[in-house]
Structures are given as C-alpha cells and as structure tokens.
Amino acid sequence: MDFEEYRKRGKDMVDYIADYLKTIRTRRVFPDVQPGYMRNLVPETAPTEGEPWHDIFRDIERVIMPGVTHWQSPYMHAYFPALNSFPSLLGDMLADAINCLGFTWASSPACTELETIVMDWLGKMIGLPSEFLHSNKQTMGGGVIQLTASDSTFIALLAARTEVFRKYKCLHSGLDDAEINARLVAYCSDQAHSSVEKAGLIGLVKMRYLCSDDQLSMRGESLQSAIERDREEGLIPFFVCATLGTTGACAFDNLAELGPICEAEGLYLHIDAAYAGTAFICPEYRKFMTGIEYAHSIAFNPSKWLMVHFDCTAMWVKNSGSLHRTFNVDPLYLKHENSGAAIDYMHWQIPLSRRFRALKLWFVIRSFGVEGLQAHVRKGVLLAEKFEKMVRLDERFEIPAARHLGMVVFCLKEDNDRTEILLKRLNKSGKIHMVPAALKSKYVIRFTVTSQYTTDVDIERDWKIIQDMATKVLRNEESDEDDVFEETQPIPVVIEPEVLKRVPSLKKKDYGMSLLLSNVPSSPKLINGSFAALFDNNDVIVEFAKEITNSDFNGRPIRLSPRRRMKLRDQNRQRSLDCDVTPHRSIISRFKQASLDSKVDEILEWSTLQEQTGGLLHEIEDGSESGADSELDAGSGVKMKVSINVTKSSETDDEPEKDKGELPNGNGFHPTNESVNGHIICKHCGHVING
C-alpha cells in the first residue's frame, strides 16, 4: 500500500466508521455466536502472498462484525461505559502515525510535555488539591496516564510497600524485604473491584476485606478495628484502597472517616474512582470526594465516561518520589542530557515504553470544552433517573440499592431465580444487554447508561422490553418469536467465499464462560451476562451450579477447588446431564470465591476422562468386577493405568444403595466413596467422582 492508496483506503475506513456509529442502533447489541465461531470463517494458516485490500475490507462484515459486542450501542447497559468520540479517534490516528515510545523526555519531548499539561488540566477539572498537580512546585505531585485502573491500584500498592520497606529498615537494620513483606496487610471494602485482590496477590501481601454498611460503604470504625486487631497479631497495616463508585452498585466509601485514620496510623490511601471520577468535573458530584485531601493517590478512567477511548487511565500522586524509588532503573542507554530536569515517565509505571495517549485526551477536552463534557455527564445521570422512576412505578420490581450517577440496580421482588431468568431472556433476545451483580442476598440486574447516543426514547423502549419480558417470565410463558432481535435497517450483505472449514472443539451446549469483575470473598460477583446469563437449565454451567454453592445433592458440604484448564481435542463428545431444578449459584446466595469458568473446566475434564475410558468409570455404579485394570490415553501418546476396586453394599428398603471404590486422583486414591442420587461422592475429600 503506497501513499496514494493509503489516502483512498483511509477515507473508505473513515466512512465505514462513521456509518457504523451512525447506524449502530440497527445492530443486535450482543452477538449471536459461540466460542470458536471464527475458526470456520478464516483459513488455518496465514496467506503466503499479500491479499487485495478490498478482500480484507470485505471481511470486516463477514468475519469481525458478527462477533462484536457493540459497546457504543444505545441498548448497551452492561458493565460501565467504554465510550469513544470522533476527536478521540482522530487523536489516536495521529498518535499511531507518530508511533513514539515515550519512556523518557528525550525519546519524544512532546509526548511527555503534553501529558503533564493535560493531566494538570484534568486534575483541576475534577477539583483535585494542588498537591496532585505538576504545576505546584512546592510538592512532588503530578499526574500520569496509565493503562487501566487495575494498573494504577497495583502501582500504588507497590509504591506504598516500598515506603514501608524503607521505614522498617531504618528502624531495624537487620530486617530484609522478605521478612517485612510477610507481615504486610492491606485493606479494602468487600465491594472493591477484583483488581484490588489481584494487586495483593501479585504483591504478595495479605488483603483484608472489610464489611460495608447498609449503604455498601466502607466506614472508619471497621477500618480502625481491623488495624488494631492486625497490629496485635504482629502484622503491619500499610495500604488502604477506597472506592468511589463501586462496580456492584456505584456505592462510595466514606473518605471523610477513612482519611484521618490512614493519616494517624501511617497508611497509604489510594482512591479507585474508575467510573465515578468523570462525574467530578460537575461540582454537584464532588460531595463524594470529601476527604480527598488525605489520599496519597487517585485514579479514574477517562476511557469510561469521558469519551476518550480505551486505554486511558488518569492517575495522580502527591509524592512521585515513591514511584521513582519503586520503579527507577536507569541504564546508560536511557540516560539523556536533561535527566533529572525533566520528567521521565518510565519511572512512574511498570512498563518501559508508553504510547502517546495524551493526544486523544487533549483533542477531546479541547473539542468539547469543560461545559460540553459536563453536559454529557449530566445527560447520562438524567437518563438513569428517568429509568429509576419508571422502575419504581412498577410494583413487581424493587431497587435494593440507592441510585448513584448513571447506574440503577433492580430486580423482581423477592425472587432471585426469576430475576436471573429475566436477565437471561433479555440478553438472549439481543434487544438489550445487561449484566447481574449480587448485593448481600439479592441477585440484581445492573442498568448503566453507557452510550452517548442513548436518548429518552431509547430508555422508554428499553423499559418496555424489560416489562414485557417480566410479564412472560412471571406467567411462565415462552415465545421465541418475541425474544428475537429484529433489525430495523438491513445490514450490508457480503457474499462469502469458500473458506477452509474446521469442526469446532465444543458443541453449543457444552461450554460456559464467565468474567468475574469483582472476585473477592463477600463481594458482589459481577458476571459476564453475555454467556453466563444466557444458559438455559439444561446447560452444563447450570447443571453443576449446586457444586459451586459448595454443597452436594443432599446439601452436605463438598470441598471444591478450581482445576487446571485443560485443552480439549477436536471432536470430543461431551456428556450433558439432566437437571430439573435450577439451583442457586455461589455468586447469588453463598458469595464463595469461585470462578464459573474453572467449574466448567472441571466438568469438561471429567467428561473427557469418561470418553477416554469408554465409559469404564460408569461401570462403578453398574457393579463391574473388582480389580479391573485399564490403560487410558492421557493425550499425546501418554498411557495412564487406572485400577478400580468396587465393593457393593446390599440394598435395603430403609437404606439407599451405596457404592465404594477407588480412583486415582493425582495425589493417591479415594478410599471410601458413597453414591448419592446416582453420583459418587468421595467421603475423604468431598469431590464428586462420577458426574
């Protein structure tokens, strides 16, 4: 592709993008595809010779768009916003063309200098204290653009850990980092995002999850009690992550109470305002920031609500020295004449290289202005208020948590099961897309105004769809005709050329997928409604929901742990089980820390083993001969020998049949097993041996 062809193709792509966004409401918001769908549409190997651009361009609709979740759609109400805008897209076009790696000032001065300026702009726009700004020469504060809020939390935790190491080494010169690290403990709310837990896991520090109050807010009293208890046990409290705008219900931790405690106890206070931070450009929402002066760092995502497309996370620190001490590596080839006189952002982050993200943020702020961005936020809040009022007028629904900003959580009154069914059928229709959360004992549906294209008419249309579907669910009615998305405008039809076909690894009914956005004990577990909220009762993920609740089929506890993901070979036949009742999942009622994905893997692993034995393991229940040996193909030509011993007890009218046997499990044998409702349960470790 030469310069002239690039001009032509670039204009074609701009036209396509404009048409896509202009007509996005005509597309099904969530795709009707299954994992592995694309394998049937593209060849197994890369082309030997270059292909004509028109063939590549044509495959956008044929290959890509069928599997796209349309996050800019006015009917997209899942998760939090992930907005873009034309100024943002244009900014990244230029940044991609420049393609600098702004690790130091010298590597691209404009990249570094523009970032320091726009971060000061943005900090002033949301009302941050001057200690967080580069322009305040009395402090070492300033802003930096990170990849995500998750990165920011981890960076803040590492910086806090570095300061604790320095402090205790000064007090006790004989201590090393490992000894100190083993005693560190950090704190967050039980409503905090899963990235806080991940930061603790990677940083090798203990994470304490504090119970939130009735308003889902972390309070000072619970933090103070936890600190005192941990100090008595010889631990070192050092870090608190407070959340402004939680994932489950957009709740706000009480900074006014937490801040003074952190200051008095010498704890680092980081603020995660990933979603709500954008709203602080409106003065009326800065009430949630009361106590921000106690924070050491704060981060929010312009890539969510500010119409600056992903990735772009704004992070400010009061003392950049803690970042330098944590991430400073200074090889000779990265030194330059202005080292020390200019900011080198490589010392403010984990990676070395960084993109020119400031361009798109600069373009957006200049194009919309502060007032334009404020109007955008206020419009989203008004639309959420409109939806809230309509929900409250329907006596079948309730709103179990206060609405904040642009998100409403709702559910059918006192009926978790039917709320879940309602969400599944709504998502399956393709007319609207939402995801669930668990708040205390409630299974709720999250409705977030995510698109700048959403109007009052769209909100009314969405609520009518929800009401109609709720009527059908409550009447136990099913109508495939009513549940199917109908396009109001035709989507361009592309003639599909013949491509190499491949048999999918898994059939539709044999897999599940979940994404836990909040994955800590006692926290709201937010699931990817794309798949987990679409499965019917006869799917594997629901069949084994009782296992996820940590109880067997008679309600007795079973010790479960996620197993290693195993890759299934093509054409593996999976076995589905009959189940008449949809049981509660841990994410709904038990709040156990478990990934649905890992449970599905465990199920599929067992199904694969059953297939490889040719049903040999089923013979345990059929009374096969004791002492049978069999070689199993464990994959890649590896043979595994299995010995099975069965002792069958006599049946009586008063006592259920029990089977006892032995199976290898990687750590030895299951010596004593019990059959309950046709399922063999290991009495030693509690695992379901025969699914």
ABEGO torsion letter per residue (X at the ends): XBAAAAAAAAAAAAAAAAAAAAAAAABBABBBBBBGAAAAABBABBBABBBBAAAAAAAAAAAAAAABBBAABAABABEBBBBBBAAAAAAAAAAAAAGBBBABAAABAAAAAAAAAAAAAAAAAAGBBAAABAABAABABEBBBBABAAAAAAAAAAAAAAAAAAAAAAABAABBAAAAAAABBBBBBAABBAAAAAAAAAAGBBBBBBBBBAAGBBBAAAAAAAAAAAAAAGBBBABBBBBBGBAAAGBBBBAAAAAAAAAAAGBBBBBBAAAAAAAAABAAAAAAABGAAABABBBBBAAAAAGBBOBBBBBBBABAAAAAAAABBBBAAABBAABGABBBAAAABABABBBBAAAAAAAAAAAAEAAAAAAAAAAAAAAAAAAAAAAAABAABBBABBBBEABBBBBBBGBAAAAAAAAAAAAAAGABBBBBBBBEABBBBBBBBABAABBAAAAAAAAAAAAAAAAAAAAGBBBAAAABBBBABBBBBBBBBBBBBBBBABBAAABBBBBBABBBBGBBBBBBAAAAAABBAABAAAAAAAAAAGBBAAGBBBBBBBBBBBBBBBGBBBBBBBBABBBBBAAAAAGBBBBAAAAAAAAAAAAAAAAAAGGAAAAAAAGBBBGBBBBBBAEGGBBBBBBBBBBBBBBBAABBBBBBBBBBAGAEBBABBBBBGGBBBBAAAGBBABX
